Amino acid sequence: MSNICWGEPGGVRTNSDGVVPSPDPVVSHQPIRDIAVGQRHGSGIETDDRGGDQRAPKQRERYQRGQDRKAHVLAIVVGIAGEFERVVSGAERASHVLDRTGRVADLRERIPRRIAELEQTAVAVSGLPFVAAAYGLLYERLDVEVTNPRIRLARLAKAFEGFRIVHLSDFHIGPFMTADEIRRCVTIANELKADLVALTGDYVADDPSAQGEVVQALAGLRAPYGVFACLGNHEFYTETEESITRLFAAGGIRVLRQERAPIQSHGEVLNLIGVDYQQMRFSNDHDGHLVDRYLEGSEKLVMPDMVNILLSHNPNSFDRAAELGIGLTLAGHSHGGQLALSFINRGLALVRPETPYVSGRYEKSGSQLYVNRGIGTTVIPIRLGARPEITVFELARGV
């Protein structure tokens, strides 16, 4: 496990004795390199040469499960569309009735106006799911919201008062989340002029060959203290954890895999930790690295007497993070439910059976969690009540 200190722009500050107050060796921060991934990897896309029919059995099985889920959802949508068509056709036929003698009786002349209005309302209501789906597909799915929570941390060093962190998650590059759309989010993030950028996993969807393209898009992120990332369950599914980590490194983004990176400013330190996606045994977690307890093996990465910030794709790790005294956990995974009634209660979401942590900020035992709603979508390319999100935190001292 690596313990490299990423320091201030232009180098690491020391105290009057020339000593850096950090428990680890210090390497001065290098500005993010403005290089294309292609300079290191030829075409710019590093793919898994086991793609297609040559995939490993486990990967084929996970890929097939993903395709089956999509086919199942598509069948439901087609079925609902058929039912909608039947309702509309039936309502239209009901407006005129053919009696036994062949004469057409116009219902509008035989029933009160109120009944006719109710009939029209019923037809309109039956179409609401399709209007909502169209809205979620064509508008809300791409309507990125920038949120600005202020996070108070009791142990925050004075040097990090006002320190700004941009948080992005769950890109799921694919037909409905293109590299151009991701670059648009990168532009928004850069305009926020944060001190540090944190990415919390799920860069790909089901296609491992897309990893080069998403890395190239995200390599445009800029922050004076660096861009850091952890991996998600989709990197586990597609068996791209090792390869995408290498690609990110070539693009100037450091992936923390059961590692920590002390961030230094004016002689004071903030401890940044990153872990892979973990699946706890006998839980409702998606497939991942099996553990008996969240953050298993990462306890020693937590530093006493300073603020610890954890990057963990799975928000279910928060309870354990609170036990370990981690001040702030940044997570993704839930997409804010993707289909949710957040305007009523943020817990009213499809993802609720999998996690109690759907979106936004949570607090427990003096520790805080923020769940980012992500950028992309999975299974169906629709968002309702869960707009894509870019978060910019401002850290403050206090409780």
Residue pairs with C-beta under 8 A, 6 or more apart in sequence:
1 258
1 259
1 260
1 301
2 259
2 260
2 261
3 24
3 25
3 259
3 260
3 262
4 24
4 25
4 27
4 261
4 262
5 12
5 20
5 22
5 24
5 25
5 26
5 27
5 261
5 262
5 263
5 264
5 269
6 27
6 29
6 225
6 226
6 254
6 261
6 262
6 263
6 264
7 13
7 26
7 27
7 28
7 29
7 263
7 264
7 265
8 29
8 224
8 225
8 264
8 265
8 266
9 29
9 31
9 224
9 225
10 29
11 28
11 29
12 20
12 26
12 28
12 29
12 264
13 20
13 264
13 265
13 266
13 267
14 20
14 267
15 21
15 267
20 26
20 264
20 267
21 267
21 268
21 269
22 262
22 264
22 269
23 262
23 303
24 262
26 264
29 225
29 226
31 224
32 221
32 222
32 223
32 226
32 227
32 252
32 253
33 251
33 252
34 252
35 219
35 250
35 251
35 252
36 44
36 216
36 219
37 44
37 45
37 46
37 212
37 215
37 216
37 219
37 247
37 250
37 251
38 44
38 45
38 216
39 250
40 250
41 212
41 247
41 250
43 212
44 212
44 216
45 209
45 211
45 212
45 213
45 216
46 211
46 212
46 243
46 246
46 247
47 208
47 209
47 211
47 212
48 55
48 208
48 209
48 238
48 239
48 240
48 243
50 56
50 59
51 208
51 209
55 63
56 239
58 239
59 208
59 237
59 238
59 239
62 237
62 238
62 287
63 206
63 237
63 238
66 205
66 206
66 237
67 206
69 379
70 379
70 380
73 379
73 380
77 133
77 380
80 129
81 130
84 126
84 127
84 129
84 130
87 123
87 126
88 123
88 126
88 127
91 119
91 122
91 123
94 107
94 119
95 106
95 107
95 108
95 119
96 104
96 105
96 106
96 107
97 104
97 105
97 107
98 104
98 105
99 105
107 116
108 116
132 384
133 382
135 384
136 339
136 382
136 383
136 384
137 381
137 382
140 382
140 383
140 384
140 387
141 176
141 377
141 381
141 382
141 383
141 388
142 181
142 388
143 387
143 388
144 184
144 185
144 188
144 375
144 387
144 388
144 389
144 390
145 387
145 388
145 389
145 390
146 188
146 192
146 389
146 390
146 391
146 392
147 389
147 390
147 391
147 392
148 391
148 392
148 393
148 394
149 361
149 370
149 391
149 393
149 394
150 393
150 394
150 396
151 328
151 361
151 368
151 370
151 393
151 394
151 395
151 396
152 396
152 397
152 398
152 399
153 307
153 327
153 328
153 368
153 395
153 396
153 397
153 398
154 327
154 366
154 397
154 398
154 399
155 305
155 306
155 307
155 327
156 270
156 307
156 327
156 395
156 396
156 397
157 265
157 268
157 269
157 270
157 306
157 307
158 268
158 397
159 265
159 266
159 267
159 268
160 265
160 268
160 270
160 307
160 395
161 395
161 396
161 397
162 394
162 395
162 396
163 195
163 196
163 265
163 270
163 394
163 395
164 192
164 193
164 194
164 195
164 196
164 392
164 393
164 394
164 395
165 194
165 195
165 196
165 197
165 198
165 309
165 330
165 392
165 393
165 395
166 189
166 192
166 194
166 196
166 197
166 198
166 223
166 390
166 391
166 392
166 393
167 197
167 198
167 199
167 200
167 330
167 370
167 372
167 390
167 391
167 392
167 393
168 185
168 189
168 197
168 198
168 199
168 200
168 372
168 375
168 390
168 391
169 199
169 200
169 201
169 202
169 232
169 313
169 331
169 332
169 333
169 372
169 373
169 374
169 375
170 200
170 201
170 202
170 232
170 332
170 333
170 335
170 372
170 373
170 374
170 375
170 376
171 177
171 182
171 185
171 202
171 203
171 214
171 218
171 374
171 375
171 376
172 202
172 203
172 204
172 205
172 234
172 374
172 375
172 376
172 377
172 378
173 179
173 182
173 203
173 204
173 205
173 210
173 213
173 214
173 217
173 376
174 205
174 206
174 207
174 210
174 376
175 381
176 376
176 377
176 381
177 205
177 375
177 376
177 377
177 381
179 213
179 214
179 216
179 217
181 375
182 214
182 217
182 218
182 375
183 217
183 220
185 375
185 388
185 390
186 217
186 218
186 220
186 221
187 220
188 390
189 197
189 221
189 390
190 220
190 221
190 222
192 390
192 392
194 223
194 392
195 223
195 224
195 225
196 223
196 224
196 225
196 226
196 227
196 228
196 263
196 272
197 221
197 222
197 223
197 226
197 227
197 228
198 228
198 229
198 272
198 309
198 311
198 330
199 218
199 227
199 228
199 229
199 230
199 253
199 311
200 229
200 230
200 232
200 311
200 312
200 313
200 330
200 331
200 332
200 333
200 372
201 229
201 230
201 231
201 232
201 233
201 234
201 235
201 277
201 313
201 332
201 333
202 232
202 233
202 234
202 235
202 313
202 332
202 333
202 374
202 376
203 211
203 214
203 215
203 218
203 232
203 234
203 235
203 244
204 210
204 211
204 214
204 234
204 235
204 238
204 240
204 244
205 234
205 376
205 378
206 234
206 237
206 238
207 238
208 238
208 239
208 240
208 243
211 238
211 240
211 243
211 244
211 247
212 247
215 244
215 247
215 248
215 250
215 251
215 253
216 251
218 227
218 248
218 251
218 253
219 248
219 251
219 252
219 253
221 227
221 253
225 263
225 265
226 254
226 261
226 263
227 252
227 253
227 254
228 253
228 254
228 255
228 256
228 261
228 272
228 274
228 311
229 248
229 253
229 254
229 255
229 256
229 274
229 311
230 255
230 256
230 257
230 274
230 275
230 276
230 311
230 312
230 313
231 241
231 244
231 245
231 255
231 257
231 276
231 277
231 313
232 277
232 313
232 332
232 333
233 277
233 279
233 286
233 287
233 288
233 313
233 314
233 333
234 378
235 241
235 244
235 277
236 276
236 277
236 287
236 288
236 289
237 287
241 257
241 276
244 255
245 255
245 257
248 254
248 255
249 255
254 261
255 274
256 272
256 273
256 274
256 275
256 311
257 274
257 275
257 276
258 274
258 275
258 276
258 297
258 298
258 301
259 273
259 274
259 301
260 271
260 272
260 273
260 274
260 301
260 303
261 272
261 274
262 269
262 270
262 271
262 272
262 303
263 269
263 270
263 271
263 272
264 270
269 303
269 306
270 306
270 307
270 309
271 301
271 302
271 303
271 306
271 307
271 308
271 309
272 309
272 311
273 298
273 301
273 302
273 308
273 309
273 310
273 311
273 326
274 310
274 311
274 312
275 295
275 298
275 310
275 311
275 312
275 317
276 288
276 289
276 313
277 286
277 288
277 289
277 313
277 314
277 333
278 285
278 288
278 289
278 290
278 291
278 294
278 295
278 296
278 312
278 314
278 317
279 285
279 286
279 287
279 288
279 289
279 290
279 291
279 314
280 290
280 291
280 292
280 293
280 294
280 316
281 290
281 291
281 292
283 316
284 353
284 354
284 355
285 314
285 316
285 354
286 333
286 354
288 314
293 320
294 314
294 316
294 317
294 319
294 320
294 321
295 310
295 312
295 317
295 320
295 321
295 324
299 324
302 308
302 324
302 325
302 326
304 325
307 327
307 328
307 395
308 324
308 325
308 326
308 327
308 328
309 326
309 327
309 328
309 329
309 330
310 317
310 321
310 326
310 328
310 329
310 330
311 330
312 318
312 321
312 329
312 330
312 331
313 331
313 332
313 333
314 331
314 333
315 329
315 331
315 332
315 333
315 334
315 355
315 357
315 369
315 371
316 355
316 357
317 329
317 331
318 329
318 331
318 357
318 362
318 364
318 367
318 369
319 364
321 329
321 367
321 369
322 364
322 365
322 366
322 367
323 365
325 367
326 367
327 366
327 367
327 368
328 367
328 368
328 369
328 370
329 367
329 368
329 369
329 370
330 370
330 372
331 357
331 369
331 370
331 371
331 372
332 371
332 372
332 374
333 355
333 371
333 374
334 349
334 351
334 354
334 355
334 357
334 358
334 359
334 371
334 373
334 374
335 351
335 373
335 374
335 377
335 378
335 383
335 386
336 342
336 346
336 349
336 358
336 359
336 371
336 373
336 374
336 383
336 385
336 386
336 387
336 389
337 346
337 348
337 349
337 350
337 351
337 352
337 358
337 359
337 385
337 386
338 349
338 350
338 351
338 377
338 378
338 380
338 382
338 383
338 384
338 386
339 349
339 350
339 382
339 383
339 384
339 385
339 386
340 346
340 348
340 349
340 350
340 358
340 359
340 384
340 385
340 386
341 348
341 349
341 385
342 348
342 349
342 359
342 385
342 386
343 385
346 358
346 359
346 360
347 356
347 358
349 358
349 359
349 385
349 386
351 358
352 358
357 369
357 371
358 371
359 371
359 372
359 373
359 386
359 389
360 370
360 371
361 368
361 369
361 370
362 368
362 369
362 370
362 371
363 369
366 399
370 391
370 393
372 389
372 391
373 386
373 387
373 388
373 389
374 388
374 389
375 388
375 389
375 390
376 388
377 383
